[in-house]
Amino acid sequence: METAESLTARLARHPELMKQIEGLLDEVENRAGALTTADAAEEALIGRTRQIGQAGLSGWAQRETARLAAEPPSGARRSSKKKSGG
């Protein structure tokens, strides 16, 4: 299980996701005071959850693209000189 410090450190590496999580907490705590019914709260939380999913997927895609760009293609061979036998 994550400690609060390690969770904070991990979220700090993903600022867009952190922003969305903070927004979710604002909704849960009804900070704006706009959620006066269960239906309104449900709609807000579902919307925020979708945004979190989109932020997470976007971050994953960016990291995966960078990782794939940094490694050689799977079929590539190292270039080396052919050694002469004689």
C-alpha positions, 0 to 999 in steps of 0.5 A, spaced: 500 500 500 502 506 498 504 511 503 501 518 502 508 521 501 510 516 495 503 517 492 504 525 492 511 524 489 508 519 484 502 524 482 507 530 482 510 526 476 503 527 473 501 534 473 495 533 469 493 527 473 494 531 479 489 536 477 484 532 475 484 528 482 484 535 486 478 536 482 475 529 484 476 531 491 473 538 490 467 534 487 467 529 493 467 535 498 462 539 494 467 545 495 463 549 490 456 548 494 453 546 487 451 539 488 445 539 492 442 532 489 445 525 489 443 526 481 448 532 481 453 529 485 453 522 481 453 526 474 459 530 477 463 524 479 462 520 473 464 526 469 470 527 473 472 520 473 472 520 465 476 526 465 481 522 470 481 516 465 483 521 459 488 524 463 491 517 465 491 515 458 494 521 455 500 521 459 500 513 458 500 514 451 506 520 451 510 516 455 509 509 451 511 514 445 517 516 448 519 509 450 518 506 443 522 512 440 528 511 444 529 504 443 531 501 436 526 497 431 524 490 433 527 488 427 533 492 427 540 489 427 546 492 430 551 494 425 558 491 425 563 490 421 564 483 418 571 480 420 575 477 415 577 470 416 584 470 412 
